[in-house]
Amino acid sequence: MVRERKPMVNPGIISIDLEALRINEELEAAIIPIIRTEGSDGIVRVDYSINDGTATAGDDFTATSRTLTFTDGETSKEIVVPILDDTIPETDETFNIAIGNSVG
């Protein structure tokens, strides 16, 4: 009896595809690219959250926390962070992005 060998499953590595992002507060959203490299086999889920830095959730941006799902063969997704415009002159501010808890 000859057994068929299943191909090796390589779900890849999930990462944020940028070092820094600079946007004007007048824009409605910041787009954060999330990529899957070194493999794309199977379904992979990864949690993310957008949190305060020097910018404050509710005043400068909308905090979000969700799960991204990459389907078999899918290699890119985007996180959309709503930016809140106000009339207060400010210096550059930051928010933090965390990804983790990957499954698959």
N, CA, C and O atoms as a GROMACS GRO file, in nm:
protein
  416
    1MET      N    1   0.084  -0.117   0.000
    1MET     CA    2   0.000   0.000   0.000
    1MET      C    3   0.090   0.126   0.000
    1MET      O    4   0.181   0.138   0.082
    2VAL      N    5   0.064   0.215  -0.090
    2VAL     CA    6   0.141   0.339  -0.101
    2VAL      C    7   0.057   0.453  -0.044
    2VAL      O    8  -0.057   0.474  -0.087
    3ARG      N    9   0.113   0.525   0.051
    3ARG     CA   10   0.041   0.638   0.110
    3ARG      C   11   0.080   0.766   0.038
    3ARG      O   12   0.198   0.792   0.011
    4GLU      N   13  -0.020   0.845   0.007
    4GLU     CA   14   0.007   0.976  -0.054
    4GLU      C   15   0.058   1.070   0.053
    4GLU      O   16   0.006   1.073   0.165
    5ARG      N   17   0.159   1.145   0.019
    5ARG     CA   18   0.211   1.245   0.113
    5ARG      C   19   0.136   1.375   0.092
    5ARG      O   20   0.121   1.423  -0.020
    6LYS      N   21   0.090   1.431   0.200
    6LYS     CA   22   0.024   1.561   0.193
    6LYS      C   23   0.131   1.668   0.180
    6LYS      O   24   0.237   1.659   0.242
    7PRO      N   25   0.104   1.770   0.099
    7PRO     CA   26   0.202   1.878   0.088
    7PRO      C   27   0.217   1.951   0.222
    7PRO      O   28   0.123   1.961   0.300
    8MET      N   29   0.337   2.000   0.246
    8MET     CA   30   0.363   2.073   0.370
    8MET      C   31   0.279   2.201   0.372
    8MET      O   32   0.274   2.274   0.273
    9VAL      N   33   0.214   2.226   0.482
    9VAL     CA   34   0.133   2.347   0.496
    9VAL      C   35   0.221   2.457   0.553
    9VAL      O   36   0.284   2.440   0.657
   10ASN      N   37   0.224   2.570   0.483
   10ASN     CA   38   0.303   2.683   0.528
   10ASN      C   39   0.212   2.806   0.536
   10ASN      O   40   0.189   2.873   0.435
   11PRO      N   41   0.159   2.835   0.655
   11PRO     CA   42   0.065   2.946   0.668
   11PRO      C   43   0.130   3.083   0.654
   11PRO      O   44   0.060   3.181   0.630
   12GLY      N   45   0.262   3.093   0.666
   12GLY     CA   46   0.332   3.220   0.649
   12GLY      C   47   0.348   3.299   0.778
   12GLY      O   48   0.319   3.250   0.887
   13ILE      N   49   0.395   3.421   0.761
   13ILE     CA   50   0.420   3.513   0.872
   13ILE      C   51   0.337   3.638   0.849
   13ILE      O   52   0.336   3.693   0.739
   14ILE      N   53   0.267   3.684   0.952
   14ILE     CA   54   0.183   3.804   0.945
   14ILE      C   55   0.261   3.922   1.004
   14ILE      O   56   0.317   3.910   1.113
   15SER      N   57   0.263   4.034   0.933
   15SER     CA   58   0.332   4.152   0.984
   15SER      C   59   0.270   4.281   0.930
   15SER      O   60   0.192   4.280   0.834
   16ILE      N   61   0.305   4.391   0.994
   16ILE     CA   62   0.262   4.523   0.950
   16ILE      C   63   0.359   4.566   0.841
   16ILE      O   64   0.481   4.556   0.858
   17ASP      N   65   0.306   4.615   0.730
   17ASP     CA   66   0.390   4.646   0.614
   17ASP      C   67   0.425   4.794   0.606
   17ASP      O   68   0.412   4.856   0.500
   18LEU      N   69   0.470   4.851   0.717
   18LEU     CA   70   0.520   4.987   0.714
   18LEU      C   71   0.594   5.015   0.842
   18LEU      O   72   0.569   4.952   0.945
   19GLU      N   73   0.684   5.109   0.836
   19GLU     CA   74   0.757   5.148   0.956
   19GLU      C   75   0.691   5.269   1.021
   19GLU      O   76   0.684   5.278   1.144
   20ALA      N   77   0.643   5.360   0.939
   20ALA     CA   78   0.578   5.480   0.991
   20ALA      C   79   0.478   5.530   0.887
   20ALA      O   80   0.492   5.504   0.768
   21LEU      N   81   0.379   5.599   0.934
   21LEU     CA   82   0.276   5.653   0.848
   21LEU      C   83   0.247   5.794   0.893
   21LEU      O   84   0.225   5.819   1.012
   22ARG      N   85   0.247   5.886   0.802
   22ARG     CA   86   0.217   6.024   0.835
   22ARG      C   87   0.097   6.068   0.753
   22ARG      O   88   0.099   6.060   0.630
   23ILE      N   89  -0.007   6.112   0.822
   23ILE     CA   90  -0.127   6.157   0.751
   23ILE      C   91  -0.172   6.290   0.809
   23ILE      O   92  -0.139   6.325   0.922
   24ASN      N   93  -0.248   6.363   0.730
   24ASN     CA   94  -0.306   6.488   0.773
   24ASN      C   95  -0.437   6.457   0.843
   24ASN      O   96  -0.513   6.370   0.799
   25GLU      N   97  -0.465   6.526   0.951
   25GLU     CA   98  -0.586   6.502   1.029
   25GLU      C   99  -0.714   6.523   0.947
   25GLU      O  100  -0.819   6.470   0.981
   26GLU      N  101  -0.704   6.600   0.839
   26GLU     CA  102  -0.820   6.625   0.754
   26GLU      C  103  -0.864   6.500   0.677
   26GLU      O  104  -0.977   6.492   0.631
   27LEU      N  105  -0.773   6.404   0.664
   27LEU     CA  106  -0.811   6.279   0.598
   27LEU      C  107  -0.905   6.202   0.688
   27LEU      O  108  -0.900   6.217   0.811
   28GLU      N  109  -0.990   6.122   0.630
   28GLU     CA  110  -1.090   6.051   0.710
   28GLU      C  111  -1.038   5.924   0.773
   28GLU      O  112  -1.097   5.874   0.869
   29ALA      N  113  -0.928   5.870   0.720
   29ALA     CA  114  -0.880   5.741   0.772
   29ALA      C  115  -0.734   5.720   0.741
   29ALA      O  116  -0.680   5.773   0.644
   30ALA      N  117  -0.671   5.642   0.826
   30ALA     CA  118  -0.535   5.593   0.800
   30ALA      C  119  -0.550   5.447   0.756
   30ALA      O  120  -0.626   5.371   0.817
   31ILE      N  121  -0.480   5.409   0.652
   31ILE     CA  122  -0.485   5.272   0.601
   31ILE      C  123  -0.354   5.203   0.639
   31ILE      O  124  -0.245   5.248   0.601
   32ILE      N  125  -0.364   5.095   0.715
   32ILE     CA  126  -0.248   5.021   0.762
   32ILE      C  127  -0.242   4.886   0.689
   32ILE      O  128  -0.331   4.803   0.709
   33PRO      N  129  -0.140   4.864   0.605
   33PRO     CA  130  -0.131   4.736   0.534
   33PRO      C  131  -0.077   4.625   0.626
   33PRO      O  132   0.022   4.644   0.697
   34ILE      N  133  -0.143   4.510   0.622
   34ILE     CA  134  -0.100   4.391   0.694
   34ILE      C  135  -0.071   4.285   0.588
   34ILE      O  136  -0.156   4.258   0.503
   35ILE      N  137   0.048   4.225   0.594
   35ILE     CA  138   0.085   4.130   0.489
   35ILE      C  139   0.117   3.992   0.548
   35ILE      O  140   0.148   3.975   0.666
   36ARG      N  141   0.107   3.896   0.459
   36ARG     CA  142   0.137   3.755   0.491
   36ARG      C  143   0.248   3.712   0.395
   36ARG      O  144   0.226   3.705   0.274
   37THR      N  145   0.364   3.682   0.449
   37THR     CA  146   0.478   3.647   0.365
   37THR      C  147   0.529   3.507   0.401
   37THR      O  148   0.491   3.450   0.503
   38GLU      N  149   0.615   3.455   0.316
   38GLU     CA  150   0.681   3.326   0.336
   38GLU      C  151   0.584   3.209   0.346
   38GLU      O  152   0.613   3.109   0.412
   39GLY      N  153   0.470   3.222   0.280
   39GLY     CA  154   0.370   3.116   0.276
   39GLY      C  155   0.231   3.174   0.283
   39GLY      O  156   0.210   3.282   0.340
   40SER      N  157   0.135   3.103   0.225
   40SER     CA  158  -0.004   3.151   0.230
   40SER      C  159  -0.102   3.034   0.230
   40SER      O  160  -0.215   3.047   0.181
   41ASP      N  161  -0.060   2.921   0.284
   41ASP     CA  162  -0.146   2.803   0.288
   41ASP      C  163  -0.246   2.811   0.403
   41ASP      O  164  -0.212   2.846   0.515
   42GLY      N  165  -0.369   2.779   0.372
   42GLY     CA  166  -0.473   2.769   0.475
   42GLY      C  167  -0.526   2.903   0.522
   42GLY      O  168  -0.486   3.009   0.474
   43ILE      N  169  -0.616   2.894   0.617
   43ILE     CA  170  -0.679   3.011   0.677
   43ILE      C  171  -0.600   3.053   0.800
   43ILE      O  172  -0.564   2.969   0.882
   44VAL      N  173  -0.573   3.182   0.812
   44VAL     CA  174  -0.503   3.237   0.928
   44VAL      C  175  -0.582   3.354   0.982
   44VAL      O  176  -0.628   3.440   0.906
   45ARG      N  177  -0.599   3.357   1.113
   45ARG     CA  178  -0.666   3.469   1.180
   45ARG      C  179  -0.565   3.537   1.272
   45ARG      O  180  -0.483   3.471   1.336
   46VAL      N  181  -0.573   3.670   1.277
   46VAL     CA  182  -0.483   3.745   1.365
   46VAL      C  183  -0.563   3.862   1.424
   46VAL      O  184  -0.635   3.932   1.353
   47ASP      N  185  -0.548   3.881   1.554
   47ASP     CA  186  -0.615   3.993   1.623
   47ASP      C  187  -0.531   4.119   1.608
   47ASP      O  188  -0.409   4.113   1.600
   48TYR      N  189  -0.600   4.233   1.606
   48TYR     CA  190  -0.529   4.360   1.610
   48TYR      C  191  -0.603   4.458   1.697
   48TYR      O  192  -0.724   4.445   1.720
   49SER      N  193  -0.530   4.557   1.746
   49SER     CA  194  -0.594   4.666   1.820
   49SER      C  195  -0.518   4.795   1.791
   49SER      O  196  -0.397   4.795   1.771
   50ILE      N  197  -0.592   4.904   1.788
   50ILE     CA  198  -0.538   5.038   1.768
   50ILE      C  199  -0.558   5.110   1.901
   50ILE      O  200  -0.670   5.120   1.951
   51ASN      N  201  -0.448   5.161   1.957
   51ASN     CA  202  -0.451   5.215   2.093
   51ASN      C  203  -0.386   5.353   2.100
   51ASN      O  204  -0.317   5.396   2.008
   52ASP      N  205  -0.409   5.420   2.212
   52ASP     CA  206  -0.350   5.552   2.236
   52ASP      C  207  -0.198   5.548   2.229
   52ASP      O  208  -0.134   5.452   2.271
   53GLY      N  209  -0.145   5.654   2.175
   53GLY     CA  210  -0.003   5.688   2.186
   53GLY      C  211  -0.007   5.828   2.244
   53GLY      O  212  -0.059   5.850   2.353
   54THR      N  213   0.048   5.924   2.170
   54THR     CA  214   0.029   6.063   2.212
   54THR      C  215  -0.107   6.113   2.163
   54THR      O  216  -0.160   6.210   2.218
   55ALA      N  217  -0.163   6.048   2.061
   55ALA     CA  218  -0.300   6.077   2.017
   55ALA      C  219  -0.396   6.001   2.110
   55ALA      O  220  -0.362   5.895   2.163
   56THR      N  221  -0.514   6.057   2.127
   56THR     CA  222  -0.612   5.999   2.220
   56THR      C  223  -0.732   5.946   2.145
   56THR      O  224  -0.793   6.016   2.063
   57ALA      N  225  -0.768   5.819   2.173
   57ALA     CA  226  -0.887   5.759   2.114
   57ALA      C  227  -1.009   5.841   2.156
   57ALA      O  228  -1.022   5.881   2.271
   58GLY      N  229  -1.097   5.865   2.061
   58GLY     CA  230  -1.217   5.944   2.088
   58GLY      C  231  -1.197   6.091   2.057
   58GLY      O  232  -1.294   6.160   2.023
   59ASP      N  233  -1.074   6.141   2.069
   59ASP     CA  234  -1.044   6.281   2.034
   59ASP      C  235  -0.975   6.290   1.899
   59ASP      O  236  -1.007   6.378   1.819
   60ASP      N  237  -0.879   6.200   1.873
   60ASP     CA  238  -0.796   6.208   1.753
   60ASP      C  239  -0.822   6.095   1.654
   60ASP      O  240  -0.802   6.113   1.533
   61PHE      N  241  -0.864   5.981   1.702
   61PHE     CA  242  -0.891   5.864   1.617
   61PHE      C  243  -0.992   5.775   1.687
   61PHE      O  244  -1.020   5.792   1.806
   62THR      N  245  -1.045   5.680   1.613
   62THR     CA  246  -1.138   5.583   1.671
   62THR      C  247  -1.062   5.454   1.700
   62THR      O  248  -1.011   5.389   1.609
   63ALA      N  249  -1.056   5.417   1.827
   63ALA     CA  250  -0.988   5.294   1.866
   63ALA      C  251  -1.068   5.175   1.812
   63ALA      O  252  -1.191   5.174   1.818
   64THR      N  253  -0.996   5.077   1.761
   64THR     CA  254  -1.062   4.957   1.710
   64THR      C  255  -0.985   4.834   1.756
   64THR      O  256  -0.865   4.840   1.784
   65SER      N  257  -1.057   4.725   1.763
   65SER     CA  258  -0.998   4.597   1.801
   65SER      C  259  -1.081   4.490   1.731
   65SER      O  260  -1.200   4.475   1.758
   66ARG      N  261  -1.017   4.417   1.641
   66ARG     CA  262  -1.089   4.317   1.562
   66ARG      C  263  -0.996   4.201   1.529
   66ARG      O  264  -0.882   4.195   1.573
   67THR      N  265  -1.050   4.110   1.449
   67THR     CA  266  -0.974   3.997   1.397
   67THR      C  267  -0.974   4.003   1.246
   67THR      O  268  -1.080   4.017   1.184
   68LEU      N  269  -0.855   3.991   1.185
   68LEU     CA  270  -0.844   3.979   1.040
   68LEU      C  271  -0.838   3.832   1.005
   68LEU      O  272  -0.777   3.753   1.076
   69THR      N  273  -0.903   3.794   0.895
   69THR     CA  274  -0.898   3.656   0.848
   69THR      C  275  -0.840   3.654   0.708
   69THR      O  276  -0.894   3.714   0.615
   70PHE      N  277  -0.727   3.583   0.693
   70PHE     CA  278  -0.666   3.561   0.562
   70PHE      C  279  -0.716   3.425   0.512
   70PHE      O  280  -0.700   3.324   0.581
   71THR      N  281  -0.774   3.422   0.393
   71THR     CA  282  -0.816   3.295   0.335
   71THR      C  283  -0.696   3.227   0.269
   71THR      O  284  -0.590   3.287   0.256
   72ASP      N  285  -0.713   3.103   0.229
   72ASP     CA  286  -0.607   3.028   0.164
   72ASP      C  287  -0.556   3.105   0.042
   72ASP      O  288  -0.634   3.140  -0.047
   73GLY      N  289  -0.426   3.133   0.038
   73GLY     CA  290  -0.366   3.205  -0.074
   73GLY      C  291  -0.369   3.356  -0.062
   73GLY      O  292  -0.302   3.425  -0.139
   74GLU      N  293  -0.443   3.411   0.033
   74GLU     CA  294  -0.453   3.556   0.049
   74GLU      C  295  -0.330   3.610   0.121
   74GLU      O  296  -0.287   3.552   0.222
   75THR      N  297  -0.272   3.719   0.072
   75THR     CA  298  -0.146   3.768   0.126
   75THR      C  299  -0.150   3.912   0.176
   75THR      O  300  -0.049   3.961   0.227
   76SER      N  301  -0.262   3.980   0.164
   76SER     CA  302  -0.266   4.117   0.216
   76SER      C  303  -0.406   4.155   0.262
   76SER      O  304  -0.507   4.111   0.208
   77LYS      N  305  -0.408   4.238   0.364
   77LYS     CA  306  -0.530   4.295   0.420
   77LYS      C  307  -0.500   4.439   0.457
   77LYS      O  308  -0.385   4.481   0.457
   78GLU      N  309  -0.603   4.515   0.488
   78GLU     CA  310  -0.585   4.653   0.535
   78GLU      C  311  -0.665   4.675   0.662
   78GLU      O  312  -0.777   4.627   0.676
   79ILE      N  313  -0.605   4.749   0.754
   79ILE     CA  314  -0.676   4.798   0.872
   79ILE      C  315  -0.707   4.944   0.845
   79ILE      O  316  -0.618   5.021   0.809
   80VAL      N  317  -0.831   4.982   0.863
   80VAL     CA  318  -0.872   5.120   0.844
   80VAL      C  319  -0.893   5.183   0.982
   80VAL      O  320  -0.974   5.136   1.062
   81VAL      N  321  -0.818   5.290   1.009
   81VAL     CA  322  -0.828   5.360   1.137
   81VAL      C  323  -0.896   5.495   1.110
   81VAL      O  324  -0.836   5.583   1.049
   82PRO      N  325  -1.021   5.512   1.157
   82PRO     CA  326  -1.089   5.641   1.138
   82PRO      C  327  -1.015   5.753   1.213
   82PRO      O  328  -0.986   5.740   1.332
   83ILE      N  329  -0.988   5.862   1.143
   83ILE     CA  330  -0.920   5.978   1.200
   83ILE      C  331  -1.025   6.086   1.228
   83ILE      O  332  -1.108   6.117   1.142
   84LEU      N  333  -1.020   6.142   1.347
   84LEU     CA  334  -1.116   6.245   1.388
   84LEU      C  335  -1.052   6.382   1.374
   84LEU      O  336  -0.950   6.411   1.436
   85ASP      N  337  -1.113   6.466   1.291
   85ASP     CA  338  -1.060   6.600   1.266
   85ASP      C  339  -1.118   6.696   1.369
   85ASP      O  340  -1.236   6.691   1.401
   86ASP      N  341  -1.033   6.784   1.420
   86ASP     CA  342  -1.080   6.891   1.507
   86ASP      C  343  -1.014   7.022   1.463
   86ASP      O  344  -0.931   7.021   1.372
   87THR      N  345  -1.050   7.129   1.524
   87THR     CA  346  -0.996   7.260   1.484
   87THR      C  347  -0.879   7.304   1.572
   87THR      O  348  -0.831   7.417   1.560
   88ILE      N  349  -0.833   7.216   1.658
   88ILE     CA  350  -0.725   7.250   1.750
   88ILE      C  351  -0.590   7.227   1.681
   88ILE      O  352  -0.562   7.115   1.637
   89PRO      N  353  -0.505   7.331   1.672
   89PRO     CA  354  -0.371   7.310   1.616
   89PRO      C  355  -0.290   7.219   1.709
   89PRO      O  356  -0.284   7.242   1.830
   90GLU      N  357  -0.227   7.116   1.651
   90GLU     CA  358  -0.152   7.019   1.732
   90GLU      C  359  -0.019   6.986   1.664
   90GLU      O  360  -0.004   7.002   1.543
   91THR      N  361   0.075   6.941   1.743
   91THR     CA  362   0.198   6.886   1.687
   91THR      C  363   0.168   6.744   1.640
   91THR      O  364   0.058   6.693   1.660
   92ASP      N  365   0.266   6.679   1.579
   92ASP     CA  366   0.248   6.540   1.536
   92ASP      C  367   0.213   6.453   1.657
   92ASP      O  368   0.272   6.467   1.764
   93GLU      N  369   0.117   6.363   1.636
   93GLU     CA  370   0.077   6.270   1.741
   93GLU      C  371   0.084   6.129   1.687
   93GLU      O  372   0.090   6.108   1.566
   94THR      N  373   0.084   6.033   1.777
   94THR     CA  374   0.097   5.893   1.736
   94THR      C  375  -0.014   5.808   1.798
   94THR      O  376  -0.069   5.841   1.903
   95PHE      N  377  -0.046   5.697   1.731
   95PHE     CA  378  -0.125   5.592   1.793
   95PHE      C  379  -0.048   5.462   1.773
   95PHE      O  380   0.042   5.455   1.689
   96ASN      N  381  -0.082   5.360   1.849
   96ASN     CA  382  -0.011   5.234   1.846
   96ASN      C  383  -0.096   5.124   1.782
   96ASN      O  384  -0.218   5.123   1.795
   97ILE      N  385  -0.028   5.034   1.714
   97ILE     CA  386  -0.093   4.920   1.650
   97ILE      C  387  -0.032   4.794   1.710
   97ILE      O  388   0.090   4.780   1.716
   98ALA      N  389  -0.117   4.703   1.753
   98ALA     CA  390  -0.069   4.575   1.804
   98ALA      C  391  -0.135   4.463   1.724
   98ALA      O  392  -0.256   4.465   1.704
   99ILE      N  393  -0.055   4.365   1.679
   99ILE     CA  394  -0.111   4.246   1.616
   99ILE      C  395  -0.058   4.125   1.691
   99ILE      O  396   0.054   4.126   1.742
  100GLY      N  397  -0.139   4.022   1.698
  100GLY     CA  398  -0.096   3.902   1.769
  100GLY      C  399  -0.206   3.799   1.776
  100GLY      O  400  -0.308   3.811   1.708
  101ASN      N  401  -0.186   3.698   1.857
  101ASN     CA  402  -0.286   3.593   1.876
  101ASN      C  403  -0.319   3.521   1.745
  101ASN      O  404  -0.435   3.487   1.722
  102SER      N  405  -0.221   3.499   1.661
  102SER     CA  406  -0.251   3.438   1.531
  102SER      C  407  -0.288   3.289   1.549
  102SER      O  408  -0.233   3.218   1.633
  103VAL      N  409  -0.382   3.246   1.466
  103VAL     CA  410  -0.429   3.109   1.468
  103VAL      C  411  -0.429   3.061   1.324
  103VAL      O  412  -0.487   3.126   1.236
  104GLY      N  413  -0.366   2.948   1.299
  104GLY     CA  414  -0.367   2.891   1.165
  104GLY      C  415  -0.227   2.872   1.114
  104GLY      O  416  -0.209   2.824   1.002
   0.00000   0.00000   0.00000
